[in-house]
Amino acid sequence: MIRKLLSALVALGLFAWLLAEPRAQQALVSLFALPWTVLGVLIVTQSASYLCRGGRLYSQFNPRIRLGFLAYLRISLLHNMSVNVIPFRGGELTLPVMLQGIGLRLPEAFATLLWLRLQDAFVLVLMTLALWPGIPLVLRVAGIAAMLAGIVFFAFGNRRRLDGLRQFLARTRLAKLVDTVWHIFDASAVSWGWSLANWTTKLVGLAVVLAALSDLSFSAASGGALGGEVSALLPIQGVAGFGTYEAGVAFALRQSSDNWLALFTAAFALHCFTLLLALIAGSLAWFAIPARTAALDRSSETKS
């Protein structure tokens, strides 16, 4: 009970911190002046993105640790909220801590975080080649083909070659680490599918709202939304990513508009709203989603 009360105070404090900032208030006012259908698209696509992230964890770990989809969705939402509010990427550590709490060894939990971020980076590079403004068509097509070939090789390619690499590494001083993390990096088609779906749905919603806020075309706004997400890969971030996100959006849109103030304002408004959604989703996950479903708990008690 005490933990729940303290959690509620922290959640309320985060909401108050965001809503008390005058610039955030102005940004949210400009957002809520948009047609409700535009905001509805963002809410639906962000929700779909959250479900995809939960699905990726579920598909990876539920065959071994049967917690159910909602429990893995809870982990994903809490991790996402932590990344958004804890500065200097400190929120990343919540994922391996929570994975260790469900039974994974700590090296495997950290390897999972590393793999998920590498997979996200790989998919973002693929989308950058497809959407970034100003890339020549030949380089765009060649780069996308090379990236897709890499995904096919690692996800569905020659297993004997991969097993040979694993056996070679197993003979080195990295043997224990290789045994611990190999299956994390040997991602399935389902895992790649969840990652692609996550970033596709997320970028569609962000681009729709960014286009409405900045009077840009959807294709141009897609590049801007991508720029903001790519900036999140930087190792150092400020509180809630403010500054780097807006700079990433404006940098990607520098060829589409020379009104930098309008671009920063639109990016800041979009950032505030997505942060608000992350706080709401994380708070709902903490208070409303059980860490383990009751049905699974009863099943475990019966087996024991």
Secondary structure, DSSP 8 states (H G I E B T S, - for coil): -HHHHHHHHHHHHHHHHHHHSHHHHHHHHHHHTS-HHHHHHHHHHHHHHHHHHHHHHHHHHTTTS---HHHHHHHHHHHHHHHHHSTTTGGGGHHHHHHHHTT--HHHHHHHHHHHHHHHHHHHHHHHHHH-TT--HHHHHHHHHHHHHHHHHHHHS-HHHHHHHHHHHHTSTTHHHHHHHHHHHS--HHHHHHHHHHHHHHHHHHHHHHHHHHT--HHHHHHHHHHHHHHTTSS---GGGTTHHHHHHHHHTTTT-S-HHHHHHHHHHHHHHHHHHHHHHHHHHHHHS-SS-HHHHHHHHHH-
